[in-house]
Amino acid sequence: MPEVKWEELELHELREKLDSKEISSVELTKYFLARVKEQNPELNAFITITEEEALKQAQEADEYMAAGGGENPALCGIPFAAKDLFMTRGILTTAASKILENYIPPYDATVIEKLKEQRAVMVGKTNMDQFAHGSSGETSFYGPTKNPWDVTRMPGGSSSGSATAVAAGLAPWALATETGGSIRQPASLTGISGWKPTYGRVSRYGAAAMASSLDSMGAMARSVKDLAMIAEVLSGQDEKDSTTGPVEVPAYSKLLDASLAGVKVGVPKEYFVDGMEEGVEARVEEAIAVLKEQGAEIVEVSLPNTKYGSMVYAIVCPSEVSSNLARYDGIRYGHSTQAGKDLFEVYAKSRAEGFGDEAKRRIMTGTYVLSAGYYDAYYKKAQRVRRLIMDEFEEVFKQVDVLVAPSSPNVALPLGKAANDPLFGYIADQLNIPGSLAGTPGLSIPCGFAKPSDGGDKDMPVGLQIIGPQWGEQKVFNVGYAYQQVTDWHTKRPGV
Amino acid sequence: MLSEDEVKKVAEMARIELSSEEVAKFQKDLSSVLDYVDVLKEVNTDDLEIVSSVTGLENIERPDVARLIDYQEEIMANAPERKDRYYKVKSIL
């Protein structure tokens, strides 16, 4: 029998193999742990590898499955990786920062709890931009993650490690989060499928908070079908997060429908921005042509306030960051200075030593725009323009079912490009941020390859994003699923 | 461009100690962010309500039930400095 490449299987296939006892969870977990250990020194996708806990969880999953007694939970016995900002009881959780370099959470995030109930197996905690501030992976205190398609390039961020882990087949899927573009952009740059949920679809409880009116807990995987399976598990109201709503969770994966007849797909012209790489534009146009061939009605639409999205975000996000990161005081947990003479110095020095430049920049920007005399001019103004952007999305979804556009104006950039550019993240995520501000769900799916315009010689992945109305996950999944039924870009893997 | 004093004031409010090199660096960085968002002034936002709820959910409630928390020691174990069940801080007065 030829050796099975387990990293090339989708979740529903792994489910079948586990259910039919073709492989055990322990064997599968060992297989992925071996890949992690082999490739992580180069890729730097993981901050912590949880081998011991993973093998114990896998053993328990095997015992559970052996006992029988009905259908196994969808993700039972299947390994996954979690972005290192999800609280995991008893397991180091750093948010890729120095200030949390020794932090052991006393509780689990709600999504981690749900995955434990499923008896899913966590193989490790993935690298990321520090506190999810960034779009390159380079602001991590633990060094940048590499893009497995070209290790001289960035994987995007902030969910850099989760993206690389899935793209390189170090885990079948990974938990990730998005505030501006932190799932869709890295998914696009690493050639995988990523789901950014509707705001409030998945509980934020136990995820290190960045910008609470935007933070969305999602996932990265090998296909839209995989993401639909995961979404069913993660979604739902949680009494520990009052922004999760009493909105029913459909059986997304069972309701997948590849028929696009009668589906109206909007193409917002403002998303084809100046400076977009030619190869990206060409691949996205080709993908739209595929959807059209499948029966979708393609409609050109306009979202004229798109250009203001990143500016609104550059005010709203740091404002919420400055408030959320006020909790790091060097007293209750986290890094504490050895040099403080009084209480003020303990705060100011602990935070100076513990935060990276990007966190400091966002905290201070937020503090400034929220301070007396500037609050109306900046914060309130931004939240009014945000209303304009939200209204615009609401209007457009009266005309079309979903929107499609490039996930990122460019393919992966060389490592180092983000360094010391205070605007890097806001520009990099300009095509993701407007939808995030409006709380809409989105997908990024691979739609081909293009040469970087900077002269790099390796073809790099291009992503197509699909945006739906709030709570419209099913529509978004259906369009992505339909596309993946007739294309095989999502099955391409870097040759490592 | 923000003045040096403005940056120092913001850093003090944010409880982040800055070296003099950092003051100069963040003076530049913060100013470039503020310049970037300046364009928003051109947008007419009269009559627009500020966004305070993204999905429009209101009055999400849960039963007020007491829960037993069994991880006090795990919480306290993260304290940089403690005495028994208390956090230890520098004297305030």
Interface residues (C-beta under 8 A of the other chain):
Chain A: R89 G90 N102 Y103 I104 P106 Y107 T198 Y199 G200 S213 L214 E239 S242 T243 T244 G245 P246 N305 Y308 M311 V312 A314 I315 P318 S322 A326 D329 G330 I331 R332 Y333 G334 H335 S336 G340 K341 D342 L343 F344 E345 V346 Y347 A348 K349 R351 A352 F355 D357 K360 R361 I363 M364 T365 T367 Y368 S371 Y378 K380 K381 A382 Q383 R384 V385 R386 R387 L388 M390 P422 L423 Y426 A438 G439 Q470 W471
Chain B: L2 E6 V7 V10 A11 E12 M13 A14 R15 I16 E17 L18 E22 K25 F26 D29 L30 S32 V33 L34 Y36 V37 V39 L40 K41 V43 T45 L48 E49 I50 V51 S52 V54 T55 L57 I60 R62 Y71 E74 I75 A77 N78 A79 P80 E81 Y87 V89 K90 S91 I92
